[in-house]
Amino acid sequence: MLDDVFVLDAICHAYNFSAANRIGQPYANGIADGVYQMHREFSPPGRPELLLDRDAFNNRICDADITAQSLFGESHTDAIIYHELPLYGYFKDGGSPLSIGEQMRERWPGRVAIYGGISPHQDGALDRVDELVERHKVAGIKLYPHDMVAGRLRSFAMDDAELMYPIFERVAKHGLRTVAIHKAIVMGPVPIEPYFPFEVGAAARAFPNLTFEIVHGGWAFMEETVALLQWHPNITVSTEGTTGLLFKAPRKFAEIVGTLMAAGATDRILWAIGGLMLHSRPF
């Protein structure tokens, strides 16, 4: 608790960027370098004890105890939503493995929910939805704009009726409510277009009973994000990455949050730091 406020961090990861885990190049290196750059550049100044060297960041934080100690033991965070990363063509375990979230949920019941990753172009994506719900008891689904499939960089659009809508139908059939999609922050030497949020509106209209969470909302494409929020009550934004501006450019953070609020989205802004990309306590 922070005074009398219950603190939920809507996005947390346990990164596994070890060399042995990287299989899709140069894109795996791009993700790992980009996340570490965020860790280095957006951690609060004057707090060297909160910074990890690159070796520790890449190799030593994919651990339930370390993640929980940082989030629960060293900050005011009461509960988290752990996001698996569905980068199965980049990293053997996706980059933020589901197993760590499951270990945390078992050991700290009531404090951990999990969003399971789907890579739409990978074989068996629909069966993966079933597995995530029935076996892994996830609370939502996480998508990422790119993945390596059969040696090719593949992307998708949220309004692809042939590829994506069967996935959303299966998600809804299981009674899940949330589909989170990484947008706005581009990681690696990849095309930028899949990171635009434009087509999220079409998916939200097609599936009004699902909530579509724009991850990194407000970091970029602000006007488009505001327009989506104004007209789609089932679109939310989470502030992972954006919260990093609090110590780097606090006025910009205030303008982003204020603009989202002015669009009528006050109840659809999800606090998220993205631990362990950044340490939670100073936030």
Long-range contacts (C-beta under 8 A, 24 or more apart in sequence): 1-76, 1-78, 2-76, 6-78, 6-79, 7-75, 7-76, 7-77, 7-78, 7-79, 7-271, 8-77, 8-78, 8-79, 8-80, 8-81, 8-270, 8-271, 9-71, 9-77, 9-79, 9-80, 9-81, 9-271, 9-272, 9-273, 9-275, 9-280, 10-80, 10-81, 10-213, 10-238, 10-239, 10-240, 10-270, 10-271, 10-272, 11-81, 11-83, 11-180, 11-215, 11-238, 11-240, 11-270, 11-272, 11-273, 11-274, 12-67, 12-71, 12-80, 12-81, 12-82, 12-83, 12-273, 12-274, 12-275, 12-276, 13-82, 13-83, 13-85, 13-95, 13-96, 13-274, 13-275, 13-276, 13-277, 14-61, 14-62, 14-63, 14-64, 14-66, 14-67, 14-82, 14-96, 14-97, 14-100, 14-101, 14-276, 15-57, 15-58, 15-61, 15-62, 15-95, 15-96, 15-276, 15-277, 16-62, 16-91, 16-93, 16-95, 16-96, 16-97, 17-57, 17-58, 17-59, 17-91, 17-95, 18-58, 18-59, 18-62, 19-58, 20-92, 21-91, 21-92, 21-93, 21-95, 22-90, 22-91, 23-89, 23-90, 23-91, 23-92, 23-148, 24-87, 24-89, 24-90, 24-91, 24-147, 24-148, 26-188, 26-189, 27-90, 27-146, 27-148, 27-153, 27-188, 27-189, 27-190, 28-87, 28-90, 28-91, 28-95, 29-188, 30-187, 30-188, 30-189, 30-190, 31-87, 31-90, 31-91, 31-95, 31-187, 31-188, 32-58, 33-188, 34-185, 34-187, 34-188, 35-187, 35-277, 38-241, 38-244, 38-274, 38-277, 38-278, 39-277, 39-278, 41-248, 42-244, 42-245, 42-247, 42-248, 42-278, 43-247, 43-278, 43-279, 44-247, 44-282, 45-247, 47-279, 47-282, 50-279, 50-281, 50-282, 61-276, 62-96, 62-97, 62-100, 63-100, 64-100, 64-103, 64-104, 64-107, 66-276, 67-100, 67-104, 67-275, 67-276, 68-104, 68-107, 68-108, 70-275, 70-276, 70-279, 70-280, 71-275, 71-276, 71-280, 72-108, 72-111, 74-279, 74-280, 74-281, 75-279, 75-280, 75-281, 75-283, 76-280, 76-281, 77-275, 77-280, 78-111, 79-110, 79-111, 79-112, 79-113, 80-104, 80-111, 80-112, 80-113, 80-275, 81-112, 81-113, 81-114, 81-115, 81-139, 81-140, 82-112, 82-113, 82-114, 82-115, 83-114, 83-115, 83-117, 83-142, 83-180, 84-114, 84-115, 84-116, 84-117, 84-142, 85-117, 85-142, 85-144, 86-117, 86-118, 86-119, 86-142, 86-143, 86-144, 86-147, 87-117, 87-119, 87-144, 87-146, 87-147, 87-148, 88-117, 88-119, 88-122, 88-147, 89-119, 89-122, 89-147, 89-148, 89-149, 90-147, 90-148, 98-136, 102-136, 113-139, 113-140, 114-138, 114-139, 114-140, 115-139, 115-140, 115-141, 115-142, 115-178, 115-180, 116-140, 116-141, 116-142, 117-141, 117-142, 117-143, 117-144, 118-142, 118-143, 118-167, 119-144, 119-147, 119-149, 120-156, 120-163, 120-164, 120-167, 121-147, 121-149, 121-154, 121-156, 121-163, 122-147, 122-149, 125-167, 126-166, 126-167, 126-170, 129-167, 129-170, 129-171, 129-174, 130-170, 130-174, 133-174, 133-176, 134-174, 138-176, 139-176, 139-178, 140-176, 140-177, 140-178, 140-179, 140-180, 140-213, 141-167, 141-171, 141-176, 141-178, 141-179, 141-180, 142-180, 142-182, 143-179, 143-180, 143-181, 143-182, 144-181, 144-182, 145-181, 145-182, 145-183, 145-190, 145-194, 145-195, 146-188, 146-190, 146-194, 153-190, 155-190, 155-191, 155-193, 155-194, 156-194, 157-194, 157-199, 158-199, 158-200, 158-202, 158-203, 158-212, 159-199, 159-202, 159-203, 159-206, 161-206, 164-203, 165-203, 165-206, 165-207, 168-203, 168-206, 168-207, 168-210, 169-207, 171-210, 172-207, 172-209, 172-210, 176-210, 177-209, 177-210, 177-211, 178-210, 178-211, 178-212, 178-213, 179-203, 179-210, 179-211, 179-212, 179-213, 180-212, 180-213, 180-215, 180-238, 181-212, 181-213, 181-214, 181-215, 182-215, 182-216, 183-214, 183-215, 183-216, 183-217, 183-221, 184-214, 184-215, 184-216, 184-217, 184-218, 184-219, 184-220, 184-221, 184-225, 184-241, 185-216, 185-219, 185-220, 185-241, 195-220, 196-221, 196-224, 197-221, 197-224, 197-225, 197-228, 198-224, 200-228, 200-232, 200-235, 201-228, 201-231, 201-232, 201-235, 204-228, 204-232, 204-234, 204-235, 205-232, 207-234, 208-234, 209-234, 210-234, 211-235, 211-236, 212-236, 213-237, 213-238, 213-270, 214-238, 215-240, 215-272, 216-240, 216-241, 216-242, 217-242, 217-260, 217-269, 218-242, 218-256, 218-257, 218-259, 218-260, 219-256, 222-256, 222-259, 225-260, 226-259, 226-260, 226-263, 229-260, 229-263, 229-264, 229-265, 229-268, 230-263, 230-264, 233-268, 235-268, 236-265, 236-268, 236-269, 236-270, 237-265, 237-268, 237-269, 237-270, 238-269, 238-270, 238-271, 238-272, 239-269, 239-270, 239-271, 239-272, 240-272, 240-273, 240-274, 240-277, 241-274, 241-277, 243-271, 243-272, 243-273, 243-274, 243-278, 243-283, 244-274, 244-278, 246-283, 247-282
